[in-house]
Amino acid sequence: MLLALPLLAGCLERGRSPIAESMGDDNQYCQARAAVGSPEYVACRKDRDVQRQNAEVRSDRRQRDLGEYMMNHPDVH
């Protein structure tokens, strides 16, 4: 468990999650598809927000499940 702490601490660095980093810049992504301020642009930004939130929930769930597994199976390396 102590070996995992430095790795987990890196996820919290700068307040940005790895999910946010991997999805890139929403503004740039949506500008490439629609004019800023247009209904299509607004919809694109909302869709990206939902995608990011869903990815964060999945990531959090996997991390929680791993922690629970480790707590319930302390004899497994």
N, C-alpha and C positions, 0 to 999 in steps of 0.2 A: 504494500500500500504506500509506503513512504517513497518508493521508487517512482510511483506514478504522479506524485504531487508536483514535481518540477514540470512534467509534461502538461499537466492540467493547468498549471499557472500560466503557461504560455498562451492558452486559449483566452485568458482574460486580459491579456496585454492590450493596451490602448483602447479597451472598451469595444473592440470590434470582434465579432465572432468569425470563425473560419467560413461559415456559411455566407456571411455578408461579403467577405473578401472574394469568395469563389464566384459569386453572382455578378461582380463587377459594378460599374456605375449605372444606376437605373436611369439617370437623366440622359446620359449619352446613348444608352440602349434605346430608349423611347424616342429620343430626337431623331434617331436614324430611321424610325418608322412613321413618325407623324410630326406635324408642326407643334411647337410648344404652345400650350393653351387650348389646343383643339380637343374635341371630345375623345378622339382616338388616343391622343397623348395622355389625357387624364385616365382613360381606361387602362392604358398600358402601365402607368405608374401604379394604379390600384392593383392590377394583376401581379405586378412584380412584388408589391407589398405582401399580398396573400401568399405568393410562392415562397417568399423569404420566411414568413411566419410559419408556414407549414413545414419547411425544412428545419427551422429552429426547433419546433415541437418534436419532430422525428429524432433530431439529434439529441435533444434533452432526454427523450424517452429511452433511446439506446444507452446513453450514459447512465441513467438511473437503473436500467435493467442490468447493466454490467456491474454497477456497484452492489446491487442486491445479490447478484450471482456470486460475487466475490465474498460478500459477507456470509452467505449461506453455504459456501464451499471453501472454507479456509485451508483445507488440506490439499487443494489442487494448486499446482504451480502455475 
